[in-house]
Amino acid sequence: MKGDYVSLRRMKDDDFDLLADWIGGRVGSYGAGSPTFVTPEQLRHGFVTFLMVVRNDGERIGVVSWRQLAYEGSYELGVAIGDEEAWTDGYGVEAVLLLLQYIFHARNAHRVEMVAGLYNRQPMRMVTQGIMVLEGVLRDYFFLDGEYHDAAMFSMLREDYYKLVQELELTPDTVPEAEKLEARKVFQEYVTNKPQSYLSQLANRVVEG
């Protein structure tokens, strides 16, 4: 999955070492209220799935994540830009858009949600851009710098995503529409020209099945 500035790819072994370093520092504080000291092995075999965010020059700058919630089709999403110099460059927003494309358009999600502390300016900017819907405030949800902070929960439903696709004129399809139409045309010509052959093959499959 590739955007204008970043792409998402599967995690490699050394990516988990880098991720453990990120969340054990300031990135962990922004995301969870405090650093999280875990091993690469724990991250590799946890309940959360990660994808590496790679800038188009090849530099690894962050991760996106998801985990399935109680119901099929419901997910909690996360994003962390580990390179502090890239925090205000818009990479996180594009990474989330790419993750939404994957979750809704490839995994058939119905609902996704994200939670972010009100001390964390980047997710707050994403909320105000209208990418997701603000659902409410979780009081005293995070503890950071010696005091409690509220958090915002925001979500997106399937219809919200496809409305966003239209508004932003996104192209989430993996296979271009022209190729799909061509495949259908080839199949229709086959059925039209050899209907008995096709029906015979179909009947045989049913009997053998």
C-alpha positions in Angstrom: 0.0 0.0 0.0 1.6 3.2 -1.2 0.6 6.8 -0.8 2.1 10.1 -2.1 4.6 10.3 0.8 4.6 6.9 2.7 3.9 3.3 2.2 2.9 0.4 4.5 4.7 -2.9 4.4 4.9 -6.0 6.6 7.2 -6.0 9.6 10.6 -7.6 9.3 12.6 -9.0 12.2 14.8 -5.9 12.8 11.6 -3.6 12.6 10.5 -5.0 15.9 13.8 -4.0 17.5 13.2 -0.4 16.2 9.6 -0.4 17.4 10.6 -1.5 20.9 13.1 1.4 21.0 10.4 3.8 19.9 7.7 2.9 22.4 10.3 2.7 25.2 10.9 6.5 24.7 8.9 9.6 24.0 6.7 7.9 21.4 5.4 5.6 24.1 4.7 8.5 26.3 2.6 10.3 23.6 0.7 7.1 22.8 0.2 5.5 26.2 1.0 8.2 28.7 4.3 6.6 29.6 7.1 4.6 28.0 6.3 0.9 27.5 9.3 -1.4 28.1 8.7 -4.5 26.1 10.9 -6.8 24.1 10.9 -7.2 20.3 9.7 -10.8 20.9 6.7 -9.6 22.9 5.7 -7.2 20.2 6.2 -9.9 17.5 3.8 -12.4 19.3 1.3 -10.0 20.9 -2.4 -9.5 20.0 -1.7 -6.4 17.9 -0.7 -6.5 14.3 1.8 -3.9 13.1 2.7 -2.6 9.6 5.9 -0.5 9.1 5.4 3.1 7.8 8.2 3.8 5.3 8.8 7.1 3.7 9.2 7.0 -0.1 12.9 7.6 0.3 13.1 4.2 2.1 13.4 5.6 5.6 11.4 3.8 8.3 9.5 6.5 10.3 6.7 4.7 12.2 4.1 2.0 12.5 0.4 1.6 12.2 -1.4 -1.2 14.1 -4.8 -2.9 14.5 -6.4 -5.4 16.7 -9.8 -7.0 16.4 -12.3 -6.1 19.1 -15.1 -8.3 20.5 -17.2 -8.4 17.3 -16.2 -9.5 13.9 -15.5 -6.4 11.7 -14.7 -4.1 14.7 -11.1 -3.0 15.1 -9.0 -0.6 17.3 -6.4 1.2 15.2 -3.2 2.9 16.2 -0.4 5.0 14.6 3.0 6.0 15.9 5.5 8.1 14.1 8.8 7.1 15.7 11.0 9.7 13.9 10.3 12.9 15.9 11.6 15.1 13.1 8.7 13.8 11.0 5.9 14.4 13.6 4.5 17.5 11.9 4.9 16.5 8.2 1.6 14.8 7.7 3.0 11.3 7.4 0.8 10.0 10.2 -2.4 11.2 8.5 -1.5 9.5 5.2 -0.5 6.3 7.0 -3.9 6.2 8.7 -5.6 6.7 5.4 -3.7 3.8 4.0 -4.5 1.6 7.0 -8.2 2.6 6.7 -8.1 1.5 3.0 -6.7 -1.9 4.0 -9.1 -2.4 7.0 -12.3 -1.4 5.2 -11.5 -2.3 1.5 -9.6 -5.5 2.0 -10.7 -6.8 5.4 -14.4 -5.9 5.1 -14.4 -3.9 8.4 -17.6 -2.4 9.8 -16.3 -0.1 12.5 -12.9 1.1 13.6 -11.9 3.3 16.6 -8.9 5.2 17.9 -8.2 6.7 21.4 -5.7 9.5 21.9 -4.8 11.7 24.9 -5.8 15.3 24.7 -2.2 16.2 25.3 -1.3 14.6 21.9 -1.6 17.3 19.2 -1.2 15.2 16.1 -4.3 12.9 16.6 -6.2 16.0 17.6 -5.3 17.6 14.3 -6.6 14.5 12.6 -10.0 14.8 14.4 -10.4 18.4 13.3 -9.7 17.4 9.7 -12.8 15.3 9.7 -11.2 12.0 8.9 -12.9 10.3 11.8 -15.9 11.1 14.0 -15.4 12.2 17.6 -17.5 10.0 19.9 -16.7 11.4 23.3 -14.2 12.1 26.0 -12.7 9.6 28.4 -12.0 11.4 31.6 -8.7 11.0 33.3 -7.8 8.2 30.9 -4.0 8.7 30.8 -1.5 9.6 33.5 1.4 11.7 32.1 3.9 14.0 33.7 2.4 13.6 37.2 -1.2 14.3 36.4 -4.2 12.7 34.7 -5.3 13.7 31.2 -8.6 13.1 29.3 -8.6 11.2 26.1 -10.7 11.4 23.0 -12.3 8.5 21.3 -13.1 8.8 17.6 -14.4 6.2 15.2 -15.4 5.5 11.6 -18.1 3.3 10.2 -18.0 1.6 6.8 -20.3 4.2 5.2 -18.2 7.0 6.7 -15.1 5.5 5.0 -16.7 5.3 1.5 -18.1 8.8 1.9 -14.5 10.0 2.6 -13.3 8.1 -0.4 -15.7 10.1 -2.6 -14.9 13.4 -0.9 -11.1 13.0 -1.2 -11.4 11.2 -4.6 -9.3 8.3 -3.3 -8.6 5.2 -5.4 -8.6 2.3 -2.9 -9.0 -0.5 -5.5 -6.1 -2.9 -5.9 -7.4 -4.1 -9.3 -8.3 -1.3 -11.7 -12.0 -1.2 -12.7 -11.0 -1.6 -16.4 -9.3 -4.9 -15.7 -12.3 -6.2 -13.8 -14.6 -5.2 -16.7 -12.3 -6.9 -19.2 -12.3 -10.1 -17.1 -16.1 -10.2 -17.0 -16.2 -9.5 -20.8 -13.9 -12.5 -21.4 -16.0 -14.7 -19.2 -19.3 -13.6 -20.8 -17.9 -14.3 -24.3 -16.9 -17.7 -23.2 -20.3 -18.5 -21.8 -22.0 -17.1 -24.8 -19.9 -19.0 -27.4 -19.7 -22.3 -25.5 -22.8 -22.5 -23.3 -23.2 -26.3 -23.4 -19.6 -26.8 -22.7 -19.7 -24.5 -19.7 -22.9 -25.9 -18.3 -21.5 -29.4 -18.7 -18.4 -28.5 -16.8 -20.4 -26.9 -14.1 -22.7 -29.9 -13.7 -19.7 -32.2 -13.5 -18.2 -30.0 -10.7 -21.5 -30.2 -8.8 -21.7 -34.0 -9.1 -18.0 -34.5 -8.1 -18.4 -32.1 -5.2 
